[in-house]
Structures are given as C-alpha cells and as structure tokens.
Amino acid sequence: MIRSLGLATLAAALFAGHAFAQSACKPTPIGTAKVVAVRDGHTLTLADGRILRLAGIEVTTASRAALQRLAAGKILRLGNFGPDRDRYGRLVALAFVGNAEKSVQQALLMAGKARVAARVGDMVCARLLLAAEKAARAARRGLWADPRFLPINAGNLARLRAETGKFALVEGKALSVHATSGTIYLNFGRRWTRDFSVIILRRRRHRFAAAGIDPTQLRGRTLLVRGFIEMRRGPVIEAEAPEQIEFANGVSSASADK
C-alpha cells in the first residue's frame, strides 16, 4: 500500500508541474505507463497489459499512423474525470507524452487526425480540445481537407439519412424550440416530423446550464452540433453533454453541402 501511495504521489507531482498546472483542465492523475503497441487511432496497449482508450476523441482509420508517431514506445502521464474503465474494460484517460504540456488528444486534433467526441467528461478540458479541432478545421488540415468530414448542412436530409449511425458534425439554424415535460427539441426545419432535430432530455438540462447554455433559448441561433445521427421520424442527434453544441457564425463550412 505504501508503494502504491508513493506512485500516486509521484504521478500527482509530475502532473502538477506540467499540463494540468498550466490550465484549468485538471483531470485526476492516475499514474504513468509505457506504450508497447498502437492498436488503432485511439487505442494503445500498455506495458502492464492494460488497454488504453484515449478519451474525448473520435478517429478514422488514417489516425493510427499519426498516433504511432506520437506515442509508440513513449511513457505517458494519464488522467481522467470519473470512472476509468469503459464497458469493454479498457482504461479511458487523457494522455501526455513525457513532459509535454499538450495532450496526445490535442496533438491529434491540431493535426486534423481526430474529431472531438460527443462526450469529453469535463467542459473546461472540452474547450481545449474543441479549440484544437476548430483550428485544424479552419486550416483544412488532415481529415478536414476531405469534404466527407466537413459539417453537414442541417437542411441536407439525404446526406443526413445516409450518415445514420455515424458520428458527424451538423451545422444550421435552430428555427424553433419545443419543450415537453421530459424533452427539449431543437428543430432545424419547419417540418419537425421529418427535418433535422436535436433532442435534449430535461433531466440533463443542468449539465447545459452549468456550461452557460439554456437549450430553451436557442431559437434563431446558428449551431454546430456533434454526435451520432439517428433516424426517428427524421434525422436527430441526442445531445447529452454541452460540448456537443457550439455557437457558429453561419453555415459557411457546410454551405456547399446544400
């Protein structure tokens, strides 16, 4: 137990002098580990046999090579925001190589080799990741040079249907907001039974309020929404966390997708 406490103290000290002390993004330190294999764009095998799933990002098949360059054979500092295992038993964490101040996730996002996931787990850290993605998107780096990954116009129903079951970014203006006792609907078209909508369960409203977002006051706002597209009466994304909704200046990034 003494040895375990010593390792935990050492890990905390390492973090205090680097990335987590540099910003308000402060996951709980959970130690260090060496990477012995890169399995895919966000999954690593560690020397102690654990499988690490990089938290907060979605990747493509092209992401593996970038992660290989960043992390193969390196010692990582790890931190998280809550349960450290996913339903498959994998360790889930933010990862930092050596003394680096930016996370592996940030590096992948800045290179345009990943997208911010629907759930990050902490809004402050989510903003750092979103800023890295936004910079790569604006510069058309990596996957953002491919029109398939650019935000989909909320009015492009054919494209939205074709992307059912996939992670995507959707951009458009919320034309109306409809609230029931259990659900808030952001409608991006006038035919709410078939046009794109964002669904937010009322029991999750406090998460958005904590991030300064009132879903009932988004009528007329141009939004960039991320998540997995589902088909109900029409295409929808269910927003469970505030990092799924960004305020946009317009639909410029999706204007060619009408």
N, C-alpha and C positions, 0 to 999 in steps of 0.2 A: 504494500500500500504506500509505504514511504517513497519507493521508487516511482510509483505512478504519480504521486503528488509532485515529485521532483520534475518529472517530464512535463506535467501540466503547467507548473510554474515556469519552466524554461520556454515552453511554447507561448505562454502569455507574454513573457518578456520579449521574445522575438517579434511578436505582433506589435507590441507597444511602440517599438522603435521604427516601425515601417508603415505599411499601408493603412492599418486600422487607426493609427495615431495621426495619419495625415488628413483624415476626413472624418465626417460624422458617420460614415459607413463602418460599423463596428460589429461584425459577426462574432460569435463566441469562438475563441480559439479551441481547436480540437486536436492539435498536435501537428507533427510533420511526418512525411513519408516519401519514399523514393519511388519513382515511376519505373517499372520494368517493361511495360508494354502499352502501346496505344491501340485500343481495340476499334474505336471509330472516332467520329468527330467530337464526341463529348464523354467518352468512356475510357478510363485508364485502369490498368492492373498495377497494384502497388506491391512493393517488395514483401510486405507481410501477408499477402494473399488476398487482401480486400480489393473489391472493385469500386472505383470512384466514378460517380456520375457528376459531371460539372453542373452546378446549379445555375438556374437563371437563363439558359440559352437553348435555342433550337438550332440544329445544324443540318447540313446537307452532306452528301457523300463526298463532296470536294473539301469538306472541312478537315478530314483526317490528316491530310498531308501537312496542313498548317499547324495542327495540334502536335504532330510528330516533331516538327521543327522547334516548337515552343517548349515541349515538356518531356520528350523522351530522355530517360536516364537522369532526370533532374530531381532534386529534393524540393518538395512542395510544402508550403505552410498552408494549413487548412483551417477554415472557419465556417460556421453555419448559423442559422437563425432559429432552429427548432429541432424537430425530430431529425436525426442524422442518417436515417435509412429510408429508402423508398419501399414500395410494396414488393420489389424484387430482391430486397435485402442489400442493395447497393448503398454505399456511403454517398451522401449528397452534400456538396460543400462548394464554397468559393475557394479557389486555389491560387497561390502566389509562388512564383519560382524564386528560390533563393531570397535575396534581399529586395526583390522588385516591389515597387510601390503600387503598380497596376496589376490587377488580377489577370490570370490566364484568360478569363472570360472577356475582360476589357480588351485585351490584345487581339483576340479573335474577332470581336465586334469591330474594332478600329480598322482591321484589315479587310473587313467585309466578308468574313468567313463564317459568320453566325448571325442570328437574329435574337433579340431579347425575347424570352419566353413569356407566356401569359402570366405566370406566377414567378416572382423572384423571392418573396418572403419578407422583404424589408423595403419600404418606399424610398428611403434615403439611398440605399445601395442601388435600387432600381433606377433612380435618376442618373447615377453614374453610368450604368450600362446603357440606358436609353440615349444619353448624350454621345456615347461612343458609337452606337449604331447610327444615330442621326448624322454624325459627321461623315461616316462611310457612305451612307445613303446619298448625301448631298454631293459627294465627290464621285459617286458611281463606282466605288471600289468593290472588287470581288464580286459577290453574287448580285450586287446592286447594278452591275453592268448588264445583267440578264433581265429582260422585260418580264420574265415569268415570276420574278420575286418582288417587283415593284408593287406598291399598294394598289389594290383593285378598286376601281370606282364603284361606289355603293349602288349605282344605277345599272351596272353591268350584270344583269341577272343570269345570263347564260354562263358567264365566266364564274360567277359565284356558285352556281349549281355544279359546274364542272370541278370545282375545288372542294366539294363536300367531303368532310372527313379529314381535310388537310389544314395545317397551320398556315395562316395568311394574315396580311395587313389589309384592312379595308378603310377607305377614306371617303367621306361625304358629309353632307349637312343633315343634322337631325331636324327633320321638318316638324315633328310633334313628339310629345311625351305623354304616355298614357300609364296611369298608375292604378293598380288594383290593390286589394288587401294584402296580397302576397308577392306581387311582382311589379317591377317598373319596366316599361317598354319604351325604348328609344326608336322611333320609326323614321327611316331614311327615305321613305317613299309615301305617296298618298294612298296607295293600295296596301294597307297594312297586312292584309291576308296573304300577300304574295311578294311584297317588296322586302328589302333587307331590314332587319331589326337587330338591336342589341337588347339582351334581356339581363336584368339585374334583380335578384331576389331581394325582397325588402329586408330580410334578416342579415344581409350583408351590407346594408346601406351604411352602417357605422364605419366600415373599412374605408369607404369612399369619403365620408365626412372627415375622417382623421387625416386624409390627404388633401383636404380642401376642395373636394368635388361633391356637389349636390346633384345627383342624377336627375332630379325633378326640374332642375333649372338649366338643362342643356338644350332646350329648344332653340333652333336658329344657329347653334354653334357648329362649326366645321370640325370634325373629329377624325382622328386616326385611331382605329380600333384593331387590336391584335387578339388572335385566339383561333380555335378550331371551328371551322364552319360546319354547321349542322343544317339539315333540311327539316323544317317543321311545316307550317303552312307555306312559308317562304324561307329563304336563307337567313340564318341567325348566328350570332356569336353570343354565348353566355359569358358575361363579364363577372368574374368572381373577385378580382383584385383591381385596385385603382391604377396599377401600372399598365393595365390593358387599354386605358383610354388616355389619349394625348390630344391637346388642342392644336389644331392646324390652322394655317393661314388661308388655305384653299385646297382645291383638289388638283393642284398643278402636277403632282407626281403621278396622278392617275388620269390626267386629262386625255391622254392618248388611248385610254382603255375604255372609251365610251361605246 
